[in-house]
Amino acid sequence: MRRLLATVLTALPLMAHAWGADGHQTVATIAAGLIKGTPAEARVAALLGDIPLPLAAIWADCVKGISPSQHYTYPSPGKYAECMPLETPARIAEMADYVKRNDKQCQIGMDEDSCHRQTHYADVALQRSRYRPGLVGTRSDDVVGALRQAILVLQGKPAPGQPNFTSQREALLVLAHLVGDIHQPLHVGSIYLDTQGKRVDPDKKGLDEATFTVGGNSLYIVAATPAPPVTAAPPAADGADSPVGAGHFGPIKMHTIWDGVPDKFNPDHVNAAWLAEARKIRSNTGDPADWPARWATQSLQQAALAFQGLTFSAKQGSHWTVSLPPGYNAKADAIKRQQLTQAGARLAFVLKTVFPD
Ligand SMILES: [Zn+2]
C-alpha cells in the first residue's frame, strides 16, 4: 500500500494543496494588508521582487510540480492554473534548486516520498492537548520545525536544520505558505484508528503504522450535510488511493474537506472589515522562532473539534469511511474563517518582527 501511495504521489505531484490555493492567498492578502506602509512591506518587496505575497504563498505547493525522477524538471506546466505565473524558466530553475536540496536529505516519514513535502504538516494525535517535539507524528522538519527554520533565516541567525534554505528570499517564500498550512487543523492534528474504526492513542500504545490515517487522506466521507453536494463512489476494490479531482466519482477525503474554503473566503473577499478583524488578533510575544509551536497547539485543538461527533467504519483496505454529523459544514466554515484570519495576522506579525526597520 505504501508503494502504491508513493506511485500515486509521484504521478500527481500536486494532489494535496493545503487550504487550496485560495486559502493560502487569502492568508497572504490579509498579511499584505496588515504590513502596508510598514518597513516590513518594503523588505518583503525587495526580497520577492515581482512576486506578490499572495503568489509567494503558493510557491511551496507549486514546487511539488518539480519531478526528481525526471531530472528535476517541471513536466506538467499549465496543469495547475494558480502555478502558471511561477512557470517561467528562471522561476522553475529556482524551484528545482530548492527541491534538489530538500528531496532525500532527511529522514522520510510515514507515507511520504520527499523531504520538502513533509515540511507542510505534522500528525499529532488528537488526544494530545499541545504540540511537543518527540510526540508521534512530529519531526524536526515538520511544519513547526520548518517554520522555525525559515524564521531563523529571516532573523539572520544560523539555521542548520531542515529544510535547507540558501537565501532569505527562499525562506520567505516557504514561510508565506507554511503559516497557512499550520493553521489548517488537519495539517497538525491527526486521528489514529484501529481496524474496527476505534480511536487509538499512538503515544501511549506505541505507533502501529496501520492506524495512521495520513492526515485524513485515508478517511473517505460517506454522507455529508447538504452543501456542497458530495457524491462518494464505492471505494475501489483494491483499496487504491484515488486522487482528488481525478474524476467526479473519486472519494471525498476528510483532508480535502478541510483544505477547501468556500467562495466567501476567497482572497477577493478580504476587505476593510476583514482586515479590521485581523488587526484585533493579539500578537505572540517573545522570540518569533518559538511561535510556530504555539500556533500548532491551537491548530491541534481545532482539529479535535473537527473530529467531534464523527463516526468511522471498520478499516476497508487502506481506508476508513467517515460519517459527518448534521451541521458539519457550517461548523467547519466557522473554524476555517477563524484560522485564516489568525494565519494572516500572524504572518504579518512575523514579518513586522523580523523586519522592524
Ligand atoms: Zn502546503
Boltz pocket constraint, residues with backbone or C-beta under 6 A from the ligand:
constraints:
  - pocket:
      binder: B
      contacts: [[A, 16], [A, 17], [A, 18], [A, 60], [A, 61], [A, 120], [A, 177], [A, 181]]
      max_distance: 6.0
